[in-house]
Amino acid sequence: MPEISKAYRILVAHFSQESNRLNPRPADEELFVVERGRDILRSPAGVLKGLTETLVAAGANIEPVFSANGGAGGLVDHDFYLRMREELLGAVRRIKPDAIGLDLHGAMGTTETPDAEGDLLQALRDVVGSKVPIGIGLDLHGHITRRLLDNTDICIACKENPHTDFVECGQKVAELLIQQLEGRLTPVTVSARVPMILPGAGETGSGPLAEIHAKAREYAALHPSIKDISIYNVFRFTDDDEIGQVVTILSDGPSADTSSIAVDLATRFWVERERFKDDLLTVDEVFERVRSSPDKRPFAIGDMGDRVAAGAPGDGTILLSAALDGYPGLRGAVPITDPVAAARAIEAGVGATVALSVGAGFTPGFTPRLVTGLVEYVSDGNFIVEGPVGEGAHSAMGPSAVVRVDDRIQLLLTTTPADTTDPAAFTSQNVVIGNLDFIVVKSGFHFVANFAGLATPVLVNTPGVGYYRKHQFEFRKARFWPEHDIANPEITARQHSISTSLG
């Protein structure tokens, strides 16, 4: 635990959303879970939890402003973003903190800017000047821009995908902030960028990503001045001229080695670029696997194209239709975002039989499905995440209903896109996972950790705006491999603002 010489006033806040510009539904205030003041300390999760608990344990006085969690979705409504930004800036002017610690995502864009965090951090820096440290903890899928790095003293990411180490990320931000306040750290950040995205193989536990992270740990162990190496695997649906894989190295004071290390790690992405591929099953292949492998049931089927966890609307019906039409012996649960159908089922009430057109209300090209079923359960759609990814976080699906179709498929109709990466999304709605053959989850990676021991994970190649396919989407600003023909890029290091010791 870092030692402190006085009870520093440290302002903390959480403002997070991963913005998929291809989702036609803007993310307004309705799609955020917002808490204010000391309410955010009752049951914090992720970076906010690690940040606040570490600061309190060290003896700092924390000043909580708000927690606004939008998960993943469409571009944030710019007016809502501006209101939240001004609320944060107003708190900074009023409190005059010694330091600022933030839980952000890194890939939040609004209907007017693709770099919301960069805009927010520049606005904060304009208010507090250069002498107040700003530390942020990010998702490793952050869109890391020069503006973001130039306006932070401490910028680090989680290191694991699935993201099971957000709390540790927050702890590290807090520890480094205190070291800087105490004059024991002069943070200097160097970054290197390569113009490419990862078309697949995004898990950090295996494949090329595991190798790059292992090399980063090796470098850190050899250089005591290095306090953090973060590796950002850019969110694939941002359209900005700074898109790319980014490596950042935070050292105590300038280092002669960090630039070459950052370039080496970034270059490894380019050298290994052809290895970043996913091995996905077709819809028929995944249901044949469920049918032919009773010993491995239930299966958790990751709906890659309609991933709410990647900002898709969650209104796809292809897996529901496949299960109903082609696999009559299988029992399952399928979530679909459909506020109209959810409202109709709720209005009819538990025990009623309803005929509904479900899905395809947001994503272009999707087809709705006509179903008739029994309303089994209705709720406000709120639950607490229980698994290691996001443990303790408040999640909101909006008013929701479970409709049993064909006496074997439980259709979870939600008003807002449901974060079904966690079993609690289903169990909170009286869905008994152990009684099923499969569960559809609108996630690609995080659900694997949260469903461990409960279901066999499998990924399916489905249409939608939640999965990158070359030339499927238009990019006006961004140029990156493999979307564009990129010759061998010149990968260089850039040093960002040098902070001075404050002790």
C-alpha positions as CSV (number, residue, x, y, z in Angstrom):
1,M,0.0,0.0,0.0
2,P,1.5,3.4,-1.0
3,E,2.2,5.8,1.9
4,I,1.0,9.3,1.9
5,S,2.1,12.3,3.9
6,K,-1.3,14.0,3.9
7,A,-4.9,13.3,3.1
8,Y,-5.0,14.4,-0.5
9,R,-8.3,15.4,-2.0
10,I,-8.7,13.2,-5.1
11,L,-11.7,13.6,-7.3
12,V,-13.0,10.3,-8.9
13,A,-15.6,9.6,-11.5
14,H,-16.7,6.9,-13.9
15,F,-17.8,7.8,-17.5
16,S,-17.7,4.8,-19.8
17,Q,-19.2,3.6,-23.0
18,E,-17.8,1.7,-26.1
19,S,-19.3,3.4,-29.1
20,N,-20.1,1.5,-32.3
21,R,-20.9,4.1,-35.0
22,L,-22.6,1.4,-37.1
23,N,-25.3,1.0,-34.5
24,P,-28.1,3.3,-35.7
25,R,-29.5,3.9,-32.2
26,P,-27.7,6.8,-30.5
27,A,-26.9,6.2,-26.8
28,D,-28.8,8.8,-24.8
29,E,-29.2,9.1,-21.1
30,E,-31.8,6.3,-21.1
31,L,-29.1,3.8,-22.0
32,F,-26.7,4.8,-19.2
33,V,-26.8,3.7,-15.6
34,V,-26.1,6.9,-13.7
35,E,-25.3,7.3,-10.0
36,R,-24.0,10.4,-8.3
37,G,-22.1,11.5,-5.3
38,R,-21.3,8.9,-2.6
39,D,-23.9,6.5,-4.1
40,I,-21.1,5.4,-6.5
41,L,-19.1,4.0,-3.5
42,R,-21.8,1.7,-2.3
43,S,-21.0,-1.2,-4.7
44,P,-18.4,0.0,-7.2
45,A,-17.0,-2.4,-9.8
46,G,-14.1,-2.6,-12.2
47,V,-11.5,0.2,-12.4
48,L,-13.7,2.4,-10.1
49,K,-13.6,-0.2,-7.4
50,G,-9.8,-0.7,-7.5
51,L,-9.3,3.1,-7.7
52,T,-11.5,4.1,-4.8
53,E,-10.7,1.3,-2.4
54,T,-7.0,1.8,-2.8
55,L,-7.2,5.5,-2.3
56,V,-9.3,5.2,0.8
57,A,-7.0,2.5,2.2
58,A,-4.0,4.8,1.7
59,G,-5.7,7.6,3.6
60,A,-6.7,9.9,0.8
61,N,-10.0,11.9,0.8
62,I,-11.9,10.9,-2.3
63,E,-14.5,13.2,-3.8
64,P,-16.9,11.1,-5.9
65,V,-18.8,12.9,-8.7
66,F,-20.7,10.4,-10.7
67,S,-20.7,7.0,-12.3
68,A,-22.2,6.9,-15.8
69,N,-22.0,3.5,-17.4
70,G,-23.3,3.0,-20.9
71,G,-21.7,-0.4,-21.6
72,A,-21.5,-0.6,-25.4
73,G,-23.9,0.8,-28.0
74,G,-24.3,3.4,-30.6
75,L,-22.6,6.8,-30.6
76,V,-23.3,8.8,-27.5
77,D,-25.8,11.6,-27.8
78,H,-23.6,14.7,-27.9
79,D,-25.8,16.9,-25.8
80,F,-25.9,14.2,-23.1
81,Y,-22.1,13.9,-23.3
82,L,-21.8,17.7,-22.9
83,R,-24.0,17.8,-19.9
84,M,-22.0,15.1,-18.2
85,R,-18.7,16.8,-19.1
86,E,-19.9,20.1,-17.7
87,E,-21.1,18.3,-14.5
88,L,-17.6,16.9,-14.1
89,L,-15.8,20.2,-14.9
90,G,-18.1,22.0,-12.4
91,A,-17.2,19.6,-9.7
92,V,-13.5,20.1,-10.4
93,R,-13.9,23.9,-10.2
94,R,-15.8,23.6,-6.9
95,I,-13.6,21.0,-5.2
96,K,-10.2,22.1,-6.5
97,P,-8.7,18.6,-6.1
98,D,-5.1,17.6,-5.6
99,A,-5.5,14.9,-8.3
100,I,-8.1,13.3,-10.5
101,G,-8.7,9.6,-11.0
102,L,-11.1,8.4,-13.7
103,D,-12.6,5.1,-14.8
104,L,-13.1,5.5,-18.6
105,H,-13.4,3.1,-21.5
106,G,-11.2,4.7,-24.2
107,A,-13.5,4.1,-27.2
108,M,-16.4,6.5,-26.4
109,G,-17.5,8.5,-29.4
110,T,-20.4,10.9,-29.7
111,T,-22.6,11.9,-32.5
112,E,-20.2,14.8,-33.1
113,T,-16.7,13.5,-32.1
114,P,-15.0,10.1,-32.4
115,D,-12.6,10.9,-29.5
116,A,-14.8,11.8,-26.5
117,E,-12.2,10.8,-23.9
118,G,-9.6,13.0,-25.6
119,D,-12.1,15.9,-25.6
120,L,-13.0,15.3,-22.0
121,L,-9.4,15.1,-20.8
122,Q,-8.3,18.2,-22.7
123,A,-11.2,20.1,-21.1
124,L,-10.1,18.9,-17.6
125,R,-6.5,19.9,-18.3
126,D,-7.6,23.3,-19.4
127,V,-9.4,23.7,-16.0
128,V,-6.7,22.3,-13.6
129,G,-3.5,23.2,-15.5
130,S,-0.3,21.2,-15.5
131,K,0.2,20.8,-11.8
132,V,-2.8,18.5,-11.0
133,P,-2.2,14.9,-11.9
134,I,-4.8,13.1,-13.9
135,G,-4.8,9.3,-13.9
136,I,-7.1,7.1,-16.0
137,G,-7.8,3.4,-16.2
138,L,-9.0,2.1,-19.6
139,D,-10.3,-0.9,-21.4
140,L,-7.6,-2.4,-23.6
141,H,-9.9,-1.8,-26.6
142,G,-9.6,1.9,-26.2
143,H,-9.1,4.3,-29.1
144,I,-5.9,6.0,-27.9
145,T,-5.2,9.4,-29.4
146,R,-2.4,11.9,-29.0
147,R,-4.9,14.3,-27.4
148,L,-5.8,11.7,-24.8
149,L,-2.2,10.9,-23.9
150,D,-1.0,14.5,-24.0
151,N,-3.5,15.4,-21.3
152,T,-3.0,12.6,-18.8
153,D,-0.1,11.9,-16.4
154,I,-1.1,8.2,-15.9
155,C,-2.8,6.2,-18.6
156,I,-3.0,2.5,-18.2
157,A,-5.2,-0.3,-19.6
158,C,-6.3,-3.7,-18.3
159,K,-4.1,-6.4,-19.6
160,E,-6.6,-9.3,-20.1
161,N,-9.3,-10.2,-22.6
162,P,-11.7,-11.4,-21.2
163,H,-11.3,-8.4,-18.9
164,T,-10.9,-10.0,-15.5
165,D,-8.3,-7.5,-14.2
166,F,-10.2,-4.2,-14.2
167,V,-10.0,-3.9,-10.4
168,E,-6.2,-4.4,-10.6
169,C,-6.0,-1.7,-13.2
170,G,-7.8,0.7,-10.9
171,Q,-5.5,-0.2,-8.0
172,K,-2.5,0.6,-10.2
173,V,-3.8,4.0,-11.2
174,A,-4.4,4.9,-7.6
175,E,-0.9,3.7,-6.5
176,L,0.8,5.7,-9.3
177,L,-1.2,8.8,-8.6
178,I,-0.2,8.7,-4.9
179,Q,3.5,8.1,-5.9
180,Q,3.3,11.2,-8.1
181,L,1.6,13.3,-5.4
182,E,4.3,12.2,-3.0
183,G,7.1,13.1,-5.4
184,R,8.3,9.6,-5.8
185,L,7.3,9.3,-9.4
186,T,7.8,11.6,-12.5
187,P,5.6,9.9,-15.0
188,V,6.6,10.0,-18.7
189,T,4.6,8.2,-21.4
190,V,5.9,7.0,-24.7
191,S,3.6,5.6,-27.4
192,A,3.9,3.7,-30.7
193,R,1.1,3.1,-33.1
194,V,0.7,0.7,-36.1
195,P,-2.2,1.3,-38.6
196,M,-4.0,-2.0,-38.2
197,I,-6.9,-3.6,-36.4
198,L,-7.2,-7.2,-35.2
199,P,-9.7,-9.0,-37.5
200,G,-9.7,-11.8,-34.9
201,A,-7.7,-13.7,-32.2
202,G,-8.5,-11.1,-29.6
203,E,-8.0,-13.2,-26.5
204,T,-4.9,-12.4,-24.6
205,G,-4.5,-15.9,-23.1
206,S,-3.4,-17.6,-26.4
207,G,-2.0,-16.9,-29.8
208,P,-0.1,-13.9,-31.0
209,L,-1.6,-11.6,-28.3
210,A,-0.3,-13.8,-25.5
211,E,3.1,-13.7,-27.1
212,I,3.2,-9.9,-27.3
213,H,2.0,-9.5,-23.7
214,A,4.6,-12.0,-22.5
215,K,7.3,-10.0,-24.3
216,A,6.0,-6.8,-22.6
217,R,6.2,-8.4,-19.2
218,E,9.8,-9.5,-20.0
219,Y,10.7,-5.9,-20.9
220,A,9.2,-4.5,-17.7
221,A,11.0,-7.0,-15.6
222,L,14.4,-6.0,-17.2
223,H,13.8,-2.2,-16.7
224,P,13.0,-1.1,-13.2
225,S,12.1,2.4,-14.4
226,I,9.2,1.1,-16.4
227,K,6.0,1.3,-14.3
228,D,3.5,0.1,-16.9
229,I,3.3,-1.3,-20.4
230,S,-0.2,-1.1,-21.9
231,I,-1.2,-2.7,-25.2
232,Y,-4.3,-1.4,-26.8
233,N,-6.2,-3.5,-29.4
234,V,-8.3,-0.6,-30.9
235,F,-12.1,-0.9,-31.0
236,R,-12.8,-1.9,-34.6
237,F,-15.8,0.3,-35.3
238,T,-14.2,3.7,-34.7
239,D,-13.7,5.9,-37.8
240,D,-10.9,8.3,-37.0
241,D,-7.5,9.1,-38.6
242,E,-5.6,7.8,-35.5
243,I,-7.0,4.3,-35.6
244,G,-4.5,1.6,-34.9
245,Q,-2.9,-0.7,-32.4
246,V,-1.1,1.3,-29.7
247,V,1.6,0.5,-27.2
248,T,2.2,2.9,-24.3
249,I,5.1,2.7,-21.8
250,L,4.9,4.7,-18.6
251,S,8.3,5.2,-16.9
252,D,9.6,7.1,-13.9
253,G,11.3,9.9,-15.7
254,P,12.6,9.8,-19.3
255,S,14.2,6.5,-20.3
256,A,16.6,5.8,-23.2
257,D,15.0,2.4,-23.7
258,T,11.2,3.0,-23.8
259,S,11.0,4.3,-27.3
260,S,12.7,1.3,-28.8
261,I,10.7,-1.1,-26.6
262,A,7.4,0.5,-27.7
263,V,8.4,0.3,-31.4
264,D,9.4,-3.3,-31.0
265,L,6.1,-4.3,-29.4
266,A,4.1,-2.4,-31.9
267,T,6.1,-3.9,-34.8
268,R,5.2,-7.4,-33.6
269,F,1.6,-6.7,-34.4
270,W,2.5,-6.0,-38.0
271,V,4.8,-9.0,-38.3
272,E,2.1,-11.3,-36.9
273,R,-0.9,-9.7,-38.6
274,E,-1.9,-12.7,-40.6
275,R,-2.3,-14.7,-37.5
276,F,-5.1,-12.6,-36.1
277,K,-8.0,-14.7,-37.3
278,D,-11.1,-16.2,-35.6
279,D,-12.3,-19.7,-36.0
280,L,-16.0,-19.4,-36.1
281,L,-18.8,-21.9,-36.7
282,T,-21.7,-21.4,-39.0
283,V,-25.2,-21.3,-37.6
284,D,-25.9,-24.9,-38.7
285,E,-22.6,-26.1,-37.4
286,V,-23.1,-24.7,-34.0
287,F,-26.6,-26.2,-33.6
288,E,-25.3,-29.5,-34.9
289,R,-22.7,-29.4,-32.2
290,V,-25.3,-28.7,-29.5
291,R,-27.4,-31.6,-30.8
292,S,-24.6,-34.1,-31.1
293,S,-22.9,-33.3,-27.8
294,P,-25.3,-33.8,-25.0
295,D,-22.5,-34.4,-22.5
296,K,-21.3,-30.8,-23.1
297,R,-24.7,-29.1,-22.6
298,P,-25.6,-26.5,-22.0
299,F,-23.7,-24.5,-24.6
300,A,-23.3,-20.7,-24.4
301,I,-23.4,-19.5,-28.0
302,G,-21.6,-16.2,-28.6
303,D,-23.6,-14.3,-31.3
304,M,-20.6,-12.6,-32.9
305,G,-22.4,-10.4,-35.4
306,D,-25.0,-9.1,-33.0
307,R,-22.7,-8.6,-30.0
308,V,-24.2,-6.1,-27.6
309,A,-20.8,-6.2,-25.9
310,A,-19.4,-4.7,-29.1
311,G,-22.1,-2.1,-29.5
312,A,-24.6,-3.9,-31.7
313,P,-28.3,-3.4,-30.9
314,G,-28.9,-7.0,-30.0
315,D,-32.0,-7.3,-32.2
316,G,-30.9,-10.3,-34.4
317,T,-33.3,-13.2,-34.9
318,I,-31.2,-15.6,-37.0
319,L,-30.3,-17.9,-34.1
320,L,-33.9,-17.9,-32.8
321,S,-35.2,-18.8,-36.2
322,A,-32.7,-21.5,-36.7
323,A,-33.5,-23.1,-33.3
324,L,-37.3,-23.0,-34.0
325,D,-37.2,-24.1,-37.6
326,G,-34.4,-26.6,-37.8
327,Y,-33.7,-28.1,-34.3
328,P,-37.1,-29.0,-32.7
329,G,-35.5,-31.1,-30.0
330,L,-33.4,-28.4,-28.4
331,R,-34.3,-26.2,-25.4
332,G,-32.7,-22.8,-25.1
333,A,-32.8,-19.1,-24.1
334,V,-32.4,-16.3,-26.7
335,P,-32.2,-12.6,-25.8
336,I,-33.6,-10.0,-28.3
337,T,-33.7,-6.2,-27.9
338,D,-37.3,-5.2,-28.8
339,P,-38.9,-2.5,-26.7
340,V,-42.2,-2.8,-28.5
341,A,-42.5,-6.6,-28.1
342,A,-41.3,-6.4,-24.5
343,A,-44.0,-3.8,-23.7
344,R,-46.7,-5.9,-25.3
345,A,-45.7,-8.9,-23.4
346,I,-45.5,-7.0,-20.1
347,E,-48.9,-5.4,-20.7
348,A,-50.4,-8.9,-21.4
349,G,-49.0,-10.1,-18.1
350,V,-47.7,-13.4,-16.8
351,G,-49.8,-16.4,-17.9
352,A,-51.0,-14.7,-21.1
353,T,-50.5,-16.1,-24.6
354,V,-49.2,-13.4,-27.0
355,A,-48.5,-13.3,-30.7
356,L,-45.5,-11.0,-31.4
357,S,-43.2,-9.8,-34.2
358,V,-39.8,-9.7,-32.6
359,G,-36.4,-8.3,-33.5
360,A,-35.0,-6.4,-36.4
361,G,-36.1,-3.0,-35.1
362,F,-32.7,-1.4,-35.4
363,T,-30.1,-3.2,-37.5
364,P,-30.5,-2.7,-41.3
365,G,-31.0,-6.0,-43.2
366,F,-32.3,-8.0,-40.2
367,T,-35.7,-9.8,-40.5
368,P,-38.3,-9.9,-37.7
369,R,-39.6,-13.2,-36.5
370,L,-43.3,-13.9,-35.8
371,V,-43.8,-16.0,-32.6
372,T,-46.6,-17.1,-30.3
373,G,-45.8,-17.9,-26.8
374,L,-46.6,-17.8,-23.1
375,V,-45.5,-14.9,-20.9
376,E,-43.6,-16.5,-18.1
377,Y,-41.9,-13.6,-16.3
378,V,-41.7,-9.8,-16.3
379,S,-39.4,-7.5,-14.5
380,D,-37.6,-4.1,-14.5
381,G,-34.6,-5.8,-16.1
382,N,-32.1,-4.7,-13.5
383,F,-29.5,-7.2,-12.2
384,I,-26.0,-7.3,-10.6
385,V,-23.1,-8.9,-12.6
386,E,-21.8,-11.9,-10.7
387,G,-19.0,-13.2,-12.9
388,P,-15.3,-12.1,-12.8
389,V,-15.8,-9.8,-15.8
390,G,-17.6,-6.8,-14.4
391,E,-18.3,-8.4,-11.0
392,G,-20.6,-6.2,-8.9
393,A,-21.6,-3.8,-11.8
394,H,-25.2,-2.7,-12.0
395,S,-26.7,-3.7,-15.4
396,A,-30.0,-2.6,-16.8
397,M,-32.0,-4.2,-19.7
398,G,-35.0,-2.0,-19.3
399,P,-38.5,-3.5,-18.6
400,S,-38.2,-7.1,-19.8
401,A,-40.3,-10.2,-20.3
402,V,-39.6,-13.9,-20.8
403,V,-41.9,-15.5,-23.4
404,R,-41.8,-19.3,-23.8
405,V,-42.1,-20.2,-27.5
406,D,-42.9,-23.8,-28.8
407,D,-42.7,-24.8,-25.1
408,R,-38.9,-25.0,-25.3
409,I,-37.4,-21.7,-26.3
410,Q,-37.4,-18.9,-23.6
411,L,-37.3,-15.6,-25.5
412,L,-35.8,-12.8,-23.3
413,L,-37.3,-9.6,-24.7
414,T,-35.5,-6.5,-23.4
415,T,-36.2,-2.8,-23.8
416,T,-32.6,-1.8,-24.1
417,P,-29.6,-3.9,-25.4
418,A,-29.0,-6.6,-22.8
419,D,-25.5,-7.2,-21.4
420,T,-25.8,-11.0,-21.5
421,T,-22.2,-11.7,-20.9
422,D,-23.1,-12.8,-17.4
423,P,-25.4,-15.6,-16.3
424,A,-27.3,-13.2,-14.0
425,A,-28.9,-11.7,-17.1
426,F,-30.8,-14.9,-17.4
427,T,-31.1,-16.2,-13.8
428,S,-32.4,-12.8,-12.7
429,Q,-35.3,-13.4,-15.1
430,N,-36.1,-16.9,-13.7
431,V,-34.3,-18.7,-16.5
432,V,-32.7,-21.9,-15.2
433,I,-29.6,-22.4,-17.3
434,G,-29.0,-26.0,-16.1
435,N,-32.3,-27.0,-17.6
436,L,-31.4,-25.9,-21.1
437,D,-29.4,-27.2,-24.0
438,F,-28.1,-23.8,-25.1
439,I,-28.1,-20.1,-24.2
440,V,-27.4,-17.4,-26.7
441,V,-25.2,-14.6,-25.4
442,K,-24.6,-11.3,-27.2
443,S,-20.8,-11.4,-26.5
444,G,-17.7,-12.7,-28.1
445,F,-15.2,-13.2,-25.3
446,H,-16.2,-12.0,-21.9
447,F,-18.9,-14.5,-21.5
448,V,-16.3,-17.3,-21.5
449,A,-15.0,-16.3,-18.1
450,N,-18.4,-15.6,-16.6
451,F,-20.1,-18.8,-17.8
452,A,-17.1,-21.0,-16.8
453,G,-18.4,-24.2,-15.1
454,L,-22.0,-23.4,-16.2
455,A,-21.9,-23.8,-20.0
456,T,-19.6,-24.8,-22.9
457,P,-18.6,-21.7,-24.9
458,V,-18.8,-21.6,-28.7
459,L,-18.6,-18.8,-31.2
460,V,-20.9,-18.5,-34.2
461,N,-20.5,-16.5,-37.4
462,T,-23.7,-14.4,-37.6
463,P,-24.5,-11.2,-39.5
464,G,-24.7,-7.8,-37.9
465,V,-22.7,-4.7,-36.9
466,G,-20.9,-6.3,-34.0
467,Y,-18.2,-8.2,-36.0
468,Y,-15.7,-6.8,-38.5
469,R,-15.6,-8.1,-42.0
470,K,-13.4,-6.6,-44.6
471,H,-15.2,-4.0,-46.9
472,Q,-18.5,-4.6,-45.2
473,F,-18.5,-1.1,-43.7
474,E,-17.5,2.3,-44.9
475,F,-14.6,4.1,-43.3
476,R,-14.2,7.7,-44.3
477,K,-11.3,8.9,-42.1
478,A,-9.5,5.7,-40.9
479,R,-6.9,3.9,-43.0
480,F,-5.8,0.6,-41.6
481,W,-4.9,-3.0,-42.5
482,P,-6.7,-5.1,-43.5
483,E,-9.5,-2.7,-44.7
484,H,-6.9,-0.8,-46.8
485,D,-3.8,-1.8,-48.7
486,I,-1.1,-0.6,-46.3
487,A,2.6,-0.9,-47.3
488,N,5.1,-1.6,-44.6
489,P,4.3,1.3,-42.2
490,E,6.9,3.4,-40.5
491,I,6.4,2.8,-36.8
492,T,7.9,5.4,-34.6
493,A,7.7,6.4,-30.9
494,R,6.2,9.6,-29.6
495,Q,6.9,11.0,-26.1
496,H,3.9,12.8,-24.5
497,S,3.8,15.5,-21.9
498,I,6.5,15.1,-19.3
499,S,5.2,15.6,-15.8
500,T,7.4,17.0,-13.0
501,S,7.7,15.5,-9.5
502,L,5.1,17.1,-7.2
503,G,6.5,16.2,-3.8
